Amino acid sequence: MYISGPVVGENFINREKILADLQQHAAQRQYCCLIGLRRTGKTSVMIKAMGDLPPEWLGCYFNVQTSIAVPEQFATTYIGSILFWVLHHQGLADAASLPQFFDLLYAQRQALQLNSRAVDEYLLEVASVLKKREINYSQILQLAFSFPQVLADALEQPVAVFIDEFQDIVQMDAYGLETLKLFRSITQMQSVWYCLAGSSISLLNSLVNSKESPLYGQYRTYLVGSFDLEAVQELIILQAGYALPEAIVRIIYEFTGGYPFYVTVMAGATAAAVQDGKVDEDTVIAAIVNEVCSPTGTIATHCRQVFNTMLRMATQSTVSRQVMYYLSHNEPDAAAGVARYVGRSADFIRQILQKMVETDLLTYQDRRYSITDPVLAFWLRRSYFDIEVNPLAQIHLEETKRRLTKELRQEILPS
């Protein structure tokens, strides 16, 4: 069983401490921020925390990446999402209707169910601003950010807003806005509780913890990271349907670094590769080859998307893939070592490396650079640079898989 969306119900495990803290901070109106790599479960934590709120609370979820094209579109999507969740909690909006709420006219009609003059007048004001020939971007964002408090006051219920991929909100600064200042100026006057999350660790961390940021000192930061060995074992049982041998669990744990998405896929793939009811080291190797090394594998597909996206965010330099090739085979190493391989100056390479650090592709520690995600590093070395850019390896894929199986036994399995 592979779960592609947020994990809910009995499938949700191992985040009890964070959840307990979030409930406490919500009661105290202490804002929180969740950071972590992609697919570590931040959204799952938010959805679970929203469901764990006391019954009188109105929990609302919004993903900034739903719409960030222009400020007016962001505003209507944000307002529509908040309204949807409020009505959904009251049984007045079906789950499938969420996209319809992004249309302001539809949202206005649905808001009539609240029987609130204040909410109706607020939405009329939003519509009036949007009808102007030249929209005042600052005004429309201030109105959008005010909506949760409008609802809290009108319904006389506490409101919690969970904003996912929050770091992307600064893209609206391209329209001459100071989005974070606007957000803080509105939210600091509210009784609404906010929980932010994002997968750009360095950027989001700077937005809430840098002294230069308008949000400095307002948010309690939590890292949603990897699982420990005990939690990995629990997750494997949940996914495979039975307990795997301890030695196999440890191989999966060490290979995945305990990251839940990778563990989930590997547990399912290992169970699927079982022959004659026997789970052994060859079973795990087969799962790795199928899911990570094969271009169509679930983990390979994820790594390819992450790699291409993060590389575009970091740099357009033509040497960036050379840098990643070198580090995938020689990490950790200093900038001088990378520069020697690429054939560029150390100063030039440091600029490239720093941009990669800022987008979380790389980690810088003890003056050396390494690839942040261990499975991504493995995929680059064993799949991307070994198979995906090698036409012959793809033509003779089955032969390539046999070669990899033999090589991976020596690389991954304990001696």
Summary of the structure (lengths in Angstrom):
residues: 415
radius of gyration: 23.9
end to end distance: 31.3
largest distance: 71.8
contacts: 1341
relative contact order: 0.10
helix: 64%
strand: 9%
